[in-house]
Amino acid sequence: MELSLPPAASAVAPLHSTVFGIAPSCRAHGRDRSRSPPIPSSSSARKLALEVCGVQGEVVFSCESLPWETCIKDIKSEIRQIQRYASGRLRLCLGTETLDDSERLADVGRRCAATPICLCVVRLPTTHSVVTWGYGPNGGDSSSVASQLAEGAVRVFGTSDTFGGAFAVLREDGSVVTWGKPAWGGNSSAVSEQLSSGVSYVVGGEAAFAALKRSTGECVTWGHPDRGGDSSAVSAQLAAGVRTVCCSGTAFAALKNSGSVLTWGEAERGGVMGDVAKELGEGVMAIQSTSYAFAALKFSGEVLVWGDPANGGDASSVSGMIAEGVVELFSNHAAFVALSKAGAVVAWGSPECGGSYPASVAMQLSADIKSVCPGRHAFAALRKDGSVVAWGAPSCGGRPAGVTEQQLTSGVVSIFSHGYSFSALKQDGEVVMWGGSVDAMRGSVQDEDDEALQAVCAEDDEPRDIAAGVRATCCNTFAVAALLDDGSVVTRGRPNRGGDSSCVAEQLTSGIEALYCNSWAFAALRALD
């Protein structure tokens, strides 16, 4: 493993002797003095001299008189006060021997004849473990694969519907680990050898997964056989040359390097291409999907659709506007948006999800659109003049109101989706947020029929105390998890669907970097020290 460390800091800052209870002979290079040293003091204990160097030989930490009960973990904590060692994992070594966090300085001293004791600190890339909670059989309980989730996790993917759910984790070594309801993809034993290495990405539907191995272009599937888990009908074509894969809930589509498209799964949701099959045999540049249908963008600028007509599979109402000149496709739960070369937006699919837009914003969407950001049930578009236009489900960000709407009329440089909400970054650094999850975290329900928001904002569990400092939220149908600025997680909602995280509370107090969920449970990526 190749490691790269910044040059050593030139300044040597003395540690606070009043905290250590020793003479001011301990020095840390480049230390942030606003943070308190954790190493315990003991005036009567035996003292040992220590010097810690970086891999380039620079002195990182030195002390002439440390209590011999000091643990390696405490020394690491002190080194973390130095800015360049504040993040990532640290390894302390005595020669070629890696020292355990629980070892005491006295134990190390007995194996080291020289004085001071000389150790080497190595900064390792940050790795992640996975923490899960919620309904156990559908992904909330990952104890069966705990050892494989203890480190090396990169990203979490999920499947779920009203009957079951599962999770899959992509690891640093390119392997995939699964758990949850077996028929929903929680059991991947049938393809375990193919998932042992080389996987670059995973796509989850309602009850099946597909994994892409980009180095070879192989696509591997598992899960419910009738809902995309069985791709045997096109297995020969999926063995190599696949560029990307997307899912419509119970069907999958794969775009090959040749520009052709393959499908499998439920016919009603696009598992069968039907009338557009011949046109999808070549010249396809990109594919997108809703939870019910697919759309393909050809190099000619034409868009082809298939699947459930009510949720994006029928674009006859806008066929003339997507026959040519389209440069980009976007999708959410049940609607598509095409962006033309002239900067115009064309939408189709479920009106509730933004498949059509009100006349009040039609003029703004007819030209000069710079980018489109899809949410779960709404869309937001950034215009060239720095204003934002949103449409779709009002409770999910489709209708900014009041002060928020005024803040989005100018000065916006980028927009982001958080699933059921949006945020906009303005030129002056201000961040404007709107949508269902944001309103839920503030304790106000925009849509009384929205079961997810009702669960989050139940009178007996008001979430007003966690509104401030929320970095991101993750919602399923019955619960919400909020990732706070300090890396901790707070949950609200129905206990057995992830609203109660008390079983893993200690692991959620710090270091969380990303949240994922299915309809039954949550998973969090936790950075390891």
N, C-alpha and C positions, 0 to 999 in steps of 0.2 A: 504494500500500500504506500503510495507516494504522499508524503506530508509536506505541507508548506507553511512555515511560520514567518510572521513579520519580523523585521529586525528588532533587536533588543532596545528597550527604552534607555535613554542615557541617564535619566534622573534616578536617584536612589532615595526613596522616601522612608524615614524611620517609622516604625510602628508605634502605636500608643502604648507606652510602657505601663500606664496605669491600668490598662485592661489586662495585659499579660501578667502583671505582677512581677516583672523581671527587669533587668537593666535594659536600656534602649539599644540593645545590640542586635535585634532582629531587623532585617531590612528586606523590603520587597520592591522590586524594580517596577516603576510605573504604576504603583498602587493607587486606587481610588480611595482617598482618605475619608470620604463621606460614609464609608461602610465600616461597620464594626468588625474587628477580627474575632473569629470564633474559637481560637485555640485557648484552652483553659489554663488558668494559672495555678501553681501550687508551690508556695515558697519553701516548703519543707521537702519537696520531692527531689530526687536525683535529676540533674540536668544534663543534657547532651547537646553537642554542637551539630548543626545541620546546614548543608548547602544543597540547593536544588538548581540544576541547570537545564536550559532548553536543549533541543537536539542540535543546535549550532554552537553549543558550548557557552552561551551567554548565561550569566548568573541571574536567575529569576527570583530566588528567595534565599535568604541566609539568616541564621540565628546562632549565636554562640551559646545560648543557654535555654533550651526548651525542656519542659517537663517530660520525663521519660514515659509517662502514661499517654502522651499525645498520640492520637491515632492517625493513620495515613489519611483517613477521611477528613480530619481536621486540617491537615496540611493542604489538602486539595482545596478546601474551602477558603483558606487564606490566599492561595495562589489565584483563586477566582476573583479576588479583589483587583487583580491586574486586568486592564481592559481587554487585552488581546487573548486572555484565557477565560474571559467571563462566560463564553458560550461554548457549547460542545462538550464532549466527554474528555476527561483527563486521565492519563495513565501515569503512575509513578513507578519507576523501575530502579532496581539495585543491580547494576550491570545489565544482564539479559533477563533478569527475573522480574516479573510483574508483581507488584505488591498489592495485597488485598486491603480493602478499605478498613477492615476491622483490626489489622495488625497495629501493634503499638510501636513507638519509636525504639523502645527498649528491645523488642524482639528483632528489629532490623539491626540494631547496634551489635547484638551478639553475633550476627553473621558478617559484620563489617569490621575489619581490623583497623582500618584507617580512621583518623579523626581530622576534621569533622566528617560525619556521615555524608557521603555524596550520592545524591539521587538525580535521576533524569526525569523530566516531565515531558510527556508527549500529548499533544492535542489531537484527538481523534475526531473524525466527522460525526456530527450528531446522528444518533440513531433513535428509533422510536419503538415503544411498546404499544400494545392495544389494550384499552380498558373498555369493558362492555357492561351494560345493565339493561333492564327491561324484562320482557317476557322470555324466560329462559329457553324453552324449546325452539323459539323462532329467532335466536341470535343473541338474546340477553345473557346467556350462560355460555362462555367460551372456555370453560375449565378443561374440556376434552383436548384442546389444542393450546393450552396455556404456555407450554414450553416453547412452542413455535411463535407465539405472539409476544414473548418477553423482550425481544429486540429485533431490529432489522425490518420493521414494517415501513412501507412507503405510502400506501393508500388503501382505503377500505371501500368496497363496493357491496351493494345489497340487492336482494330480491324480496318482494313481498306483495301480497294481496290480502283479501279478507280472510283467507284460510291458513296462511303460513308465511314464513319468511326465512331468510338465511343471509349470511355475510361471507365475503371472500376478501382476503388480504393479499395484496401484492407485496412481496418481500424484496429486499435489496439484491438478493442473489437471483432474482428472476423467477422464483418459485411462487406458488399460490397455495394458501391455506384456507380451508373452508369449514364452517360450522353452522348449525341451525337445523331447520327441518330438512331431512335428507332429500325428499322429493322436490324441494324447492332450491336445490343446489347446495345444500349443506353437506352432502356426501359427494365427493368428487373422486372416490376411489377408482372408478372405472377409467378415469383419464389421469390418474396420479402420476404416471411416468411422464406424460406429455406436459404436466404442470410442474414438474420438478425443477425446471430451469428455462431461461430464455423468454419468459413472458414479459411483454412490455406494457400491456394494458388489458383491462377487464371491463366488460359491459354486462350490467345486470338488468334483467327484465322482471316480470312479475313472478316467474317461477323457474327461471333458467339463467345460466351465465354463458358468455362467450369470451374466450381469452385469445388475444392476438400476440403472436410471436413475430415481431417486426423484422428480425434478422433473417428469418426464412419465409415470412409471409404466411405461416400456418395459422389457421383458426381452429380452436378447440372448444367444444361445447359440452355442457352437462346440465342436469336438472330435469324438470318435468318433460318427458319425451314429446308430449303433444303441444307443448308451449314453448318450443324452441330448443329444448335440451337435446333433441335428436336431430342431427344434421346429416345422417347417413346418406340421404338422397343426393347430397351435393358434396360428400366428403372428399371425393377425388379432386374437385375444383378448389376445396378449402385447404388442401394439403400444402399449397405454396402460392405465393403471388398476391396475397390479400393485403390491401393497403389500409383499409379502415372498416369498422363494423359499427352498426347502430341497431337499436332495438325499439320496437313499437309495443312493448309490453309482453306480448305472447308470440311475436315473430321477430326474425332478425334479417338484416340485409347486409351484405358484404360487398364492398367496392374493390375490384381487383386492379392491379397495376396496368392491365390491358385496357381499362376503361369500361369494363363490363360489370354488371351487377348480378349477384346471386341472392336468393331468398329461401327461407325455410321457416316453419312454424305455422301458426293458425292462419288459414287462408283469409279469413275475414279481416285480419289486421295487417295484411300485406305479405303473408307467407307465400302467396302466389301473386305474380306480377300481372297476370291477366292480359288486357289489351295492349299494355305498354311494354310487354316482354321483349319484343323484337327491337324496339327503340333503345332499350336498356342494354343491348348486346355490345354496344361500343360508344365511345365518345363521352362517357360520363366523367365529370370533373369532381363532384362532391355529392354526398347524400346526407339527408337529415331525417329525423323521425319525430312524430308526436308519440303519445302512448297508444295510438291506434292506427297510424298510417305512416307512409314514407313519401319523401319527395327527393328527386334527383335533379341536379343542375348539370347540364351538358356544356361542353366547351363552346357550343354555338350560342349560349345564353338562354336556351330554352329550358323550362322546368317541366318535369313529368311527375305525376302523382299516382299513388295507388294505395288501397287499404280502405278503412272505414270512411264512407263518404261524409258523414256528419262531423268528423274530427280531423279533416285535412286530406282525406283520400279523394275528394271531388273538388276540382278547381275550375269547373266549367264557368262559374260566374265571373272569373277573372282571366279566363284562358287567353284572351287577346293581349293582356298586359304582361303575361309571362311566357309568351311564345318566343321572345327574343329579348336581348338587352339586359338580362338579369346577371348581376355580378356576384351576389352572395345570398345564401339562404339561412334562415333562422327558424327555430321551432321551440314551442313549449309543450305543456301537457296535451293540448288538443287543437293547436292552431299553428299555421306557418306564416312566415313573412318573407317576402322577396325584396331585395334592394336592387334597384335598377342602376344602370350606368349614369343616368341623369340625377340620381339621388332621390328617387321617388320610392315610396313604400307601397307594396301590394300585400294584402292580407287575406287569408281564407282559412276556413275551419270553424271551430266552435266560437260563436260570438261571445260567450261567457269568458273565453280565454284570450280574446283579442283577435279572433278570426275576422272581425269587421271592426271598424272604428267609427265613432260618432261624427256627424257632420261638422261639429265644432272644431275638430282637429284635422279635418280632411285637407284643408288648404296648407296647413303646416307640414303635412306628410307628403305633399305632392312634389316637393323638390327640396334640394339642399340638405338632405339627410346625410350626416357624416358617418354615423354608426348606429346599430340597433343592439339592444341588450334584452334578451328574453328572460323573464322570470318564470315562476311555476305556472301562473294563470294570467299573466299580463306581459306587456312589452313596454319598453321605454326607448325612445329614440333621441339621439343627440344631434341637433342641427348645427350647421356651420357657423351660425351666429352666436353659439354658446347657450342656446335655450334647450329645454328638454320637453318632449311631448310623450305622454304615457297614456295607454289605453288597455282595456281588458277588465278583469275582475277588480272592482273598487277596493275591496278589503285586502287585496294582494298587490297593491301599488298601481293599479290601473287608473286611479283618479286621485292625484295629489290635491289637497284642499287647503284653503286658507293661506297662512303664512308660507307654508312649504311651497305652494304653487307660485307665489310671488318670488321666492328665492330661486326658482328654476327658470326664470325668464331670461337670464343672461349670466355670463361669466363661468359657465360650467365647462370643464375641460375633459372630464371622463365620467362614465356612469358604470355602476356595478350592480349585479343581482345577488341577492341573498336568499333565493328561493321564493319566499312569500313577501319579500320586500325589496326595495332598491335603495341605493345611496348614490349621491353625486358629489364629486370633488370639484370645488370651485377654484378659480385662479388665486384667490386670496388665502387658500388653504382651508376654508370652511367646508365641512362635510354636511350635506343635507340628506336626511333619511325619511323615507315614507313607505307605507305599506302595512300589511297585516301583522307580521311578526313584530315590527317596531311598535305599532299601536298596542299590541298585546303585552309587550314588555313594559309599556307605560301604564298598563292597567286599564285601558279603554278598549272596548270591543266595537269595531266598526260595523260588523255584520252579525246580527244576533242569530243567524242561522248557521254561522260558521262554527262547526263543532270543535275544531281545533282551538280556536280562540276562546270559546266558552270554557273549555277544559283548562286552558292556561290561566284564565282570569277568574276562576271560580272564587266566590266570595270568601271561602274559608282558606284561601291560599293566594292572597293578593301579591303579585310580583312587583309591586312598585319599588321595593327595596333593591332590586337588581337592575333597574332601568339605566342608571348611570354606569358608564364604563363598560358597556357591552361591545365587544369586538365583533362578534358574529352570533347568529342564532341558527338552530337546526330544529325543524318541526316535523313531527309525523301527524297522524290524524288526531291523536289524543294527548300529546305532550310536547313540550318544548325544552330544549337545552340551550343555555346561554353561555358562551365563552367570553369571560371577562378579560379586561386589559391585563390583569396580573397573571393570566394563564390558568385561572381556576374556572370551574364549571358549576353553574347552578341550574337545577331542573325544577319544572313545575308541570302539573297536569295529572293524568290518571296514573296512579302508582305502578300498576302492572304493565304499563306501556312505556315506561321510562321516566315518568314524572317523579318517581322515588329512586334516587341514586345513592341512598344511604349505605348500601352494601359495598360500594366502592368509593365512598366519600373521601377517604384518605388519599386515594390515588388521583382525585380530581381537584386537589387543593392548589396545584401548581404544575407548570410544564406542559399543559395541554395546548396543542397547536392546531388541531382540526377536529371537527365533529361530523359524524355521519349517522344516518338512521335509516331504518325501514319502518314499516307501519307498526312494528311490534317492539322495537328495541333501538338502543343507541350504541355507537362505538366511537371512541376518542383516540386520537394519536397523541401519545405522551412522549415528549422529548426526555431522553435519559441523560443523567449527569455523567 
